[in-house]
Amino acid sequence: MKSKTTKKFILSLDIGTTSTRAVLFDTEFNICGISQFEITQYYSGNACVEQSPDELFNLTIKAAKKLFEKCDITPASVAAIGITNQRETTIVWDKTTGIPVYNAIVWQDKRTTPMCQSLLKRGKANTIRKKTGLHIDPYFSATKIQWILDHVKGARKKALKGELLFGTVDTWLIWKMTGGRVHATDVSNASRTMIFNINNLQWDKELLKLFNIPFAMLPAIHSSAGMIANTNPEIFNGISIPIAGVAGDQQAALFGQCCFEKGMVKNTYGTGCFILMNCGNKPLISRHGLLTTVAWKIGDEVTYALEGSVFIAGSAIKWLRDELGLIASAAETEDYARNLNHTQGVYFVPCFSGLGAPYWDMNARGIITGLSLGTTKAHIIKATLDALAYQSKDVVDAMCKDARSHIQQMHVDGGASVNDYLMQFQSDILNTEVVRPAITESTALGAAMLAAVGMVFFKTEELKYLFKKGRTFVPEMPQNVRKKLYKGWSIAVSKTKFT
């Protein structure tokens, strides 16, 4: 038996919206340990959501070092690092000092809604959709960059002089981990900025001009698997570790679920719900309210995906706990839901940040409908879980229309995927199989797998033989019940319009 000192590992750094985690995998992709720290959120008026860039970096490195101690290994045992991250979140910093000029503006932030509305009125939607695969929305990075340059004193002047850099969270982490030597991103993260052309895989000059963003601010674009950089030896006790895999969190989850074939679908139940369908080596521009994104690039081969983003999912459960006090923990929701046969017509549409795909209504407001004197907190809790499944069905139905096919099964991961009630209801309302893997940490797993491919430990096609199924849920609901429930949901959604 080999000693611990000779065994090699892959370190996955997963910088999410609410926490940053370090996950250690062995070379057969078994989880050896996890270390996690909560990220501070800063909220203010006008739907502003911010984070500290320095905290994002410091907590990530702290998580990694704590993980090494927990697993009793040294950095020398780590063969490669994979990075996966909350996407669209925008950071701008001084090229010389490394000091951010402003907090990170998080993907949930809505302060640039007026800018987006102006672009829509100017008729820019079609141009942006064809070039980027995205809808005009404050969700993406472009208007966040523009806002920082326009509102931070002296920022635009410095940017025009080439003194400021922009990056999504992956770029910031790479820059910090390399001591400012490497300013880079991968194609999957670049495709979420609204200034990246998904057809030629380059920053788009026309869009940069539209958003008044200097080209000099932008990072170099890399494949998702392959050597990007080596960490500064000062970070990990004199050891330099290769960074060999990078992908946005949802693309990483698609990869981690081994959805390598066209038509395969995964749903990650996190802060939001993010559903991606592998659509092959050509971008498919949606006609039904979805996004087209780069899933990953390995070597010269590019894989694209259709994506539907549900803005509020797990955060709705958190709202039940923290704001309404209906539950003490997310785990309680399953028991409440199981003890009810139905919600008695109660529907909860949790569009606290507007409606995402396939509606794209920035002004929609969350509602609970169907209340009566017989409504209990159990009905509202059950309606909240059901809302995650209904919103996912909205997206999957749009995907099937775009792809002109029906999905055979949906792979699931993320925090809420451990809720058996929700997974069964998801299977019932979709009328398809729902497959939960043995390892639900698909985002971190995908980053580790990309790093392994980047280091040529595996070929992509070999990874699918390592995929381990956990439980498969099959539909049990009668068709007439399914139709009635979903019709009620559709009516509830129609009432969210803000006037």
N, C-alpha and C positions, 0 to 999 in steps of 0.2 A: 504493500500500500504506500502510495506517495505521501510525503509529508506536506503539511500546509504550505510550507515555504515554496514548494515547487509547483503547486496547483495554480492555475491561472484563472482570472475572473474578468468579467466585463462590467464596468460601472455605468449605470444609466442615471443620468441627472434629469429629473422630471420637474420642471418649473411650471407649476399650474397656476390657476387663478387665486386659489385660497391657501395653497401650501406648496412648499418646495420639498422634493423628496430625492433621496439617493437610494437606489435599489441595486443590490449586487447579485449578479447572475453567474453561475458557473458556465462552462463552455457547452453544456447541454441545455442551457436556459432554464435551469431550476433556480428559484429564488433562494438566495443564501441569507439575505437580510435586508431590512428596510429601515431608513432613518428619515424622519419627517419633522418639519417646522412650519407653523402657521405664518402666513404672510399678512402683514398689517394692511388693512384697506383704509383709504381716506376718502370720505364722501363729503360732498358739499352741494350747494344749490345747482340748479340746472342740470341735474342728472350726471354730475361729475364723479368719476371714479378714478382714483390715483393710487400708485404704490411708489415706494422708495427704490430707485434703481440700485443704490448701494446695499439696501437690505436684501434685495433679490439675489445679488451676488454673494454677500456675506453668509446668508442663511444656507445657500446652496453648498458652499464650501464647508460650512459648519456641519451640514448633514452628511457630507461625504466623509469628513474626518471622524465624526461620531460613528459612522457605519464601519469604518476600518477598525476602530476600537471594539465595537460590538462583535464583529466577526473575527477578531484577532488576526488580522492580516496587515501587511504593510502596503504602501502604494506600489512597491515593486512587483506585487502579485497581480496588478491590474494590467491586462494586455491592451485594453482600449476603453475609451469613453464614448458613450452615445448620449446625445443631447436631444431632449424633446421639450416643448414649451408651449405655454399659452400663446396663441397667435394674435396678430394685429396690434397688440400692445406696443406702444411707441415710446422710444427713448432717444433723446438728442443730447449729445455731450460734447465738451470741448476736446478737440483733437490733441492738444498739447498737455493740458492738465488732467484730462480724464474725468473732470467734474461735470455731472449732468447739469444742463441749464434749466431743467424743470423736472418735476416728478414724472415717472412713467405714466402715460395716459392709457388706461386699461381698455381692452376691447369693448367692455360694457358701457363705456362713457358715451353720453349722447350730446355733449356740448356743441358738436359741429353739425347738428341737425339743420340749422338755418343755411349753412354752407351747402349741404347736400340738396336741400330744397331749391336753392338757387341754381345749382347745376342741372337739376331736373327741369326747371322752368326754361333754362337755356338750351334744352334739347340735347344734352350730352349723354343721356342714358345708353343709347344704342352704340355709340362709339366706344364707351367704356366697357359695355358688356361684350362686344366683339373682340376687343383687345385683351381684356383681363378675365372674362368669364364671370364678372361680379356685377352685382346691382349697386347703384349709388346708395351708400348708407354710411352713417357715422361709425359703424362697426369696424371699418377698414382703416388702414394706417394713413392714407394720403391726406385726408382733411385734418387729421391729428398733427401731422408734421407741419402743415400749413398754419394751423392754429398756433403752434409753439413759435414758429418764425414770426408770426404777426403780433403776438401778444407778450412775448418775453423781450424785455428791453435789450436792444442791441443784437438780438439773435439773428435777424435777417442779414444785417451788415456783416456779421462774422461768418455766416454761412456762405455769403457771396464771395468772401475772401478765402474760402476753403478751410476755415478754422473749426467747423462743426461737423460732427458725424451723426448719422442716423442708424438706428438698428432696431429690429424687433428683439425680443428677449434672448433668443439664441445668439444673435450677433453681439449683443452686450456681454453675454457670458463668455463667448469666445475671445472677445477683445480683452476682457479683464483677465481671463485665465492664461492668456499669452503675453501678459504684460504690455498690452497695447501694440503688439507686433502684427496681429492679424485682424483685419476688418472684413468679415465674411458672413454669408448666409447661404442657405441652400434653396433650391428652386421651390420647394413646398412652402416655405415661409415667405419667400419673395412673392409668390402668387397670391398672397393675402393682403398685399399693400395697396392695390388699386393703381399702381404705377408700373406694373410688370406685365409685359406682353407674353401671354402663355403660348402664343403661336411660334415665336422665334426665341423664346426664353431669354429675353433681354429687357433691361430697363427701357421704358418707352419714352422717347424724347418729346413726342406730342403731349403725352400725359404729364410729364414733368413740367412742361411749359404751362399747361392748363392749371396745375396746382401750384405753380411758381416755386418749384423745389429744385435747388441746384444739384446737378449731377454729381458734383464732388462729394456730397454728403453720403452717397450710397455705397453699400458694401459690395465686394466681389461676390459673384454668384457661383456656387459649387453644386456638384451632385450631392445626393442625399447619403450616399455611401462612398467612402474613399477618404484618403488622408487629407484633412483640412489643415491641421496644425498640431503642434506638440505643446503641451502646457508648460508654462514657466516653471522651472525646477523649484522656485521659491514657494510655490503653492503647496506642493506635496512633499515636504521633507527632502528636497534635493532630487526627486525623481521627476522626470519628464514623461508624461503619458500621452499617447496619440489620441487625438479627437478624430474619430473615423466614421461617425454616423450622426446625422442631424436631420430632424424633420419636425414640422409642426405637430402638436399633440394629436390631432385627429387623423392626420395622414400616418403618423407612427402607429396609432391604434389599428388602422386598416392593415398595415404591414404586419403588426404583431398578431392579428387574427388570421394571418396567412390568406388574406383575400387577394390572391395573386391573379385570379382568372376574371375575365370580363363578366360582369353581371353579379359578382359577389357583393354582399352588402353587410356593413356592420353599423351598430348603433352604440355610441358611448353615452352613458347616463352619468353626467357629471354636474357641474354648475348649470350647464345647459344640456340639451340633447343634440348630438352631432351625428348625423347619419350620412355615410358615404357609400357610394356604389362605384366599383371599379368599372370604368368605361373604356379601357383599352389604351392603345397608343395614339389615339387622336382625340382632340378636345371635342366634346359634344356640348354645344351651347343650348341651354335649356329653353324650352318654350313654355314652361309651366312653373316659373318662379324659383328655380333652383340655381345654385352656383356651379360653375365649372372651375375646378382647381387642379393644380399639379399634385398628384399623389406622391410621386417620388421619381427620381432619375438615378439610374444605376448604370455606369458606363455611358454608352450612347443611347440607351433605351429609356424612353420617358413613358410613364404611366399616368393617365389622367383619371379624375373622379368627378362624379356629380355629387354635390353636397347640399344637404338641407340643414340649416342651423336653427334649432329651437333655443331661444335665448334663456328661458327660465325653465329649469327642470328640478335638479336637486336643490337649487336655491329656494324653490317654492316650499319644499319640505323644511328647509332651514327657517323660512319665514313662519311656518306653523309653530316651530319650536321657540324661536327667539322673540318674535313680535306678538304672536297671539297666545303663546303659552299653552297650546293644545296638547303638546307632547313634550316629553323630557329628552327623548332621543329618536333618531330616524328609525331605529329598529322597531319601535313601538307601532309604527304605521301598519306593518303587516298584520298584526293581531287585530287591530281595529277594523281593517278592511276585510279580513277573513270572517269576522263575526257578523257581517252584513250581507244579505243577498243582493242588495242594490242600493243606490243612493237616493231612492225616492224622487228621482228627477232633478237632483241637485247636480249642477255642473260648475266647475271652477276653471276659468280661463286665465292663467297666471301671466298675462302679458305686461309685467311691470316695466319692461324695457321696450315696449312696442311688440309687434308680431314679426317674427322672422319668416323663414320659408314656410310655405310657398306664397304667403300673403304680402310680406314686406310693407307693413303699415307702421311707420315710425310713431304715429300718434295714437295707436290703439291703447286702451287702458284695461287693466285686469278687472274681472267681474266674477261674482258668485251668483248664479241664478237658480231659481226653483226652490227658494227657501220657504218654509212653512213653520208653524208652531211645533210641528213634529220633528223638525230638523235638529239633529244632535251634532256634537263635535265629531262623532264617528263618521257621519255622512260627509262632512267637509274633508276629513282626512282621507277617506276613500276616494272622494271626488278629486283630490289633489293627486293621488297616485294614478288614477284613471286618466287624468289630464296628460301625464307624461306619455301614456300609450296612445291617446287620441292624437296628440301633436305629432308623434312619430308616424302614425298612419297617414296624416295629412301629407307628410314629406314622402313617404314610400309610394303613395298613390301617384304623386307627381313624378317620381322617378320612373315608375312603370310606364307612364304615358310618354315620357321622353325617350326611354329605351325601347318602347314598344314591346315590352315583355313583362312577365310576372316573375317575382322573386320566389325561389324555392325555399329559402330559409334566410333568417337574419341572425348574424353573429352579434352577441351583446357583451358589453364590459362596462366598467365604471362602478361607482359606489352603489347606485340603486339596482344594479343588475343582480345583487345578492338577494333581493327581495323576491321570494318565490311567487307571492301573490301577483306582483306587478308583471313578472315575466310570463305567468300563465295568462293574465289578462291581455298582455301584449300579443301573445300568440293567438288568443281568441279574436281580438279585434282586427288583427291583420289577416287571419285565416291562413297562417303559415307557420312553419317550424321556427322556434327560437332556440338558438344554440349558445349555451353559456360554456366558455372554456374552463378547463381546470384552473388555469391562471388567469384571473380577471384583471391583472395589472397589464393590460394589453399595450397601453401607451409606453410605459417604461420598457416592456418586452420588445416592442417594435424598434425603439431606439437602440437597444442592445443588439437586436438582430441586424440592423443596418450597420452598426459598428463592426459586427462579426463579418458581414459581407465586405465592408470596406477594408478590413484587414485580410481578406481572402481566406478566412477560416471556413466559410461555407459559400456555396452558390445559392442564389435565391430559391431555385426550384428544389433544393435539398431541404429547405427549412420546413416545408409543408409536412414532411414525414415526422417532424418533431412536435407538431400541433397536438395538444391533448384536450379532448372534449371533456367537459364536466357533466352537464345535464342538458337534455333536449326537452323542450316543452312543445307539445302538439296541441292544435286547436280542439276545443271541446264544446264551444258555444254554438247553439243552433243559428242558422243563417238569419232567420227572422228577428231574433234577439239582437244579433250583431248590427243589422241594418237600423233597427229602431234606436239603439244606443248611439250609433254614430250620427244619425239624423239629429238627435237631440244636441249632440256636441256641435254640429255645424250651425244650428240655430243659435246656440250660446255664443259662438265665435262672431256671428253677424252682429251681435249686440255690443261688441267691444269698440266699435267705431267711435272716435272722439269727435264731438261737434262743439 
